[in-house]
Amino acid sequence: MSHEILNEHRIIWEQKPVLRTIYEDYYQRLVAESRPGRTLEIGAGTGNLKSFLPDVISTDIVTSPWIDCACDAQMMPFQDQSFDNIVMIDVLHHIERPLKFFQEAQRVLRPGGRILMMEPAMTCLGRFFYHHFHEEPVNFNEYPLSEGDLDPKRKPFDANQAFPHLIFETYAQDFTKLFPQFKILRVNYLSLFAYPLSGGFKKWQLIPAGVAKILIRMEKGFEAYLGKILGFRMMIVVEKNTP
């Protein structure tokens, strides 16, 4: 089932220019925030980041022809301090125990390294949309930084879309206490109109790629004022402190 989802997404990516336009904006934003050096992509999915960062090491929890390594983000097979960046798009909310992931990220990142994430935004509009019109659940009653064993029967694409908001908004102080080596540099809210009108990885779309480009340029002027109300995405940048 997991492989079927990835294959379907790969086909949609190749056949849908408006989707590529939306994600090009995401990739450019993440790359602009990255540090010079070696980059690890977690949850590579359809493997498109390499078009923007050719030397990235791409991983996913399931195997596919376009990734470099299949592994669990909660148990990474990499040496200590071996990366300068970890890039993730729509991954954190799929991780069963985010606490374990951040422990691993803390281990494999070099001092000054960054975790760069693009996740669903639980804004007024975003929360309504993801709760009522998206197949993945939104559960604000689950504590996202709890310890515990991993469920061997859990499916790779199980999720809680509320996790990013809970970690970096509701329980941001808990995160800082648990990971004093990490600093939350910024949490930006974006993707106001073009993303929902594009249909994402669905087969339908309400706008073509050209209109999406215009909307994205316009949105950037309103993000600071309307992002926390209307944004469908949150971009999170976390940096590991230098000694």
Residue pairs with C-beta under 8 A, 6 or more apart in sequence:
1 155
2 61
2 62
2 155
2 156
2 157
3 62
3 63
3 64
5 157
6 45
6 46
6 60
6 62
6 64
9 45
9 46
9 201
10 46
10 47
10 66
12 19
12 201
12 202
12 203
13 19
13 20
13 46
13 48
13 201
16 203
16 205
17 208
17 209
18 198
18 199
18 205
18 207
18 208
18 209
18 212
19 198
19 199
19 200
19 201
19 205
20 48
20 209
21 194
21 198
21 209
21 212
21 213
21 216
22 191
22 194
22 195
22 198
22 200
22 212
22 216
23 48
23 89
24 52
25 194
25 216
26 89
26 118
26 233
26 235
27 48
27 49
27 51
27 52
28 52
29 118
29 190
29 235
30 87
30 89
30 116
30 118
30 235
31 52
31 53
33 114
33 116
33 235
33 237
34 53
34 84
34 85
34 87
34 114
34 116
35 84
35 85
35 112
35 113
35 114
36 84
37 83
37 84
37 85
37 110
37 113
38 55
38 57
38 82
38 83
38 84
38 85
39 53
39 55
39 56
39 57
39 83
39 84
39 85
39 86
39 87
40 56
40 57
40 59
40 78
40 83
40 85
40 86
40 87
40 108
41 49
41 53
41 56
41 57
41 58
41 59
41 86
41 87
41 88
42 59
42 60
42 73
42 86
42 87
42 88
42 91
43 59
43 60
43 61
43 73
43 88
43 89
43 90
43 91
43 94
44 58
44 59
44 60
44 64
44 66
44 67
45 60
45 89
45 90
46 66
47 58
47 64
47 66
47 67
49 56
49 58
49 87
49 89
50 56
50 58
53 87
56 87
57 68
57 69
57 83
58 66
58 67
58 68
58 69
59 67
59 68
59 69
59 70
59 71
59 73
59 76
60 67
60 70
61 70
61 71
61 72
61 73
61 156
62 70
62 156
63 70
69 77
71 77
73 91
73 95
73 101
73 104
74 95
74 96
74 97
74 100
74 101
74 104
74 150
75 100
75 104
76 104
76 107
76 108
78 108
79 108
80 107
80 108
81 107
81 108
81 109
81 110
81 111
82 108
82 110
83 108
83 109
83 110
83 113
84 109
84 110
84 112
84 113
84 114
85 113
85 114
85 115
85 116
86 105
86 108
86 109
86 113
86 114
86 115
86 116
87 116
87 117
88 115
88 116
88 117
88 118
89 117
89 118
90 118
90 119
90 120
91 117
91 119
92 98
92 101
92 117
92 119
92 163
92 164
92 167
93 119
93 120
93 136
93 159
93 160
93 161
93 162
93 163
93 164
94 156
94 157
94 158
94 159
95 101
95 163
96 150
96 151
96 154
96 158
97 146
97 147
97 148
97 150
98 144
98 145
98 163
98 167
99 145
99 146
99 147
99 178
100 150
102 175
102 178
102 179
102 182
105 115
106 179
106 181
106 182
106 240
109 115
109 240
110 240
111 240
111 241
111 242
111 243
112 239
112 240
112 241
112 242
113 239
113 240
114 185
114 237
114 238
114 239
114 240
115 182
115 236
115 237
115 238
115 239
116 235
116 236
116 237
117 164
117 235
117 236
117 237
117 238
118 233
118 234
118 235
118 236
119 163
119 164
119 233
119 234
119 235
119 236
120 126
120 130
120 134
120 161
120 164
120 232
120 233
120 234
121 165
121 189
121 190
121 191
121 227
121 231
121 232
121 233
121 234
122 130
122 138
122 161
122 162
122 164
122 165
122 169
122 234
123 189
123 227
123 228
123 229
123 230
123 231
123 232
124 229
124 230
125 229
125 230
125 231
125 232
126 230
126 231
126 232
126 233
127 138
129 196
129 232
130 136
130 138
130 161
131 138
134 161
136 159
136 160
136 161
137 159
137 160
137 161
138 160
138 161
138 162
139 160
139 162
140 162
140 166
140 170
142 160
142 162
142 163
142 166
143 166
143 171
144 160
144 162
144 163
144 166
144 167
144 171
145 167
145 171
145 174
145 175
145 178
164 234
164 236
165 234
167 175
168 175
168 184
168 187
168 234
168 236
169 187
172 184
175 182
175 184
176 182
176 184
180 241
181 240
181 241
182 238
182 239
182 240
182 241
183 238
183 239
183 240
183 241
184 236
184 237
184 238
185 237
185 238
185 239
186 235
186 236
186 237
187 234
187 235
187 236
187 237
188 223
188 227
188 234
188 235
189 223
189 227
189 228
189 231
189 233
189 234
189 235
190 219
190 220
190 223
190 227
190 231
190 233
190 234
190 235
191 219
191 231
191 232
191 233
192 219
192 222
192 223
192 226
192 227
192 230
192 231
192 232
193 215
193 219
193 230
194 207
194 211
194 212
194 215
194 216
194 219
195 232
195 233
196 232
197 205
197 206
197 207
197 212
197 215
198 205
198 206
198 207
198 212
199 205
199 206
207 215
223 231
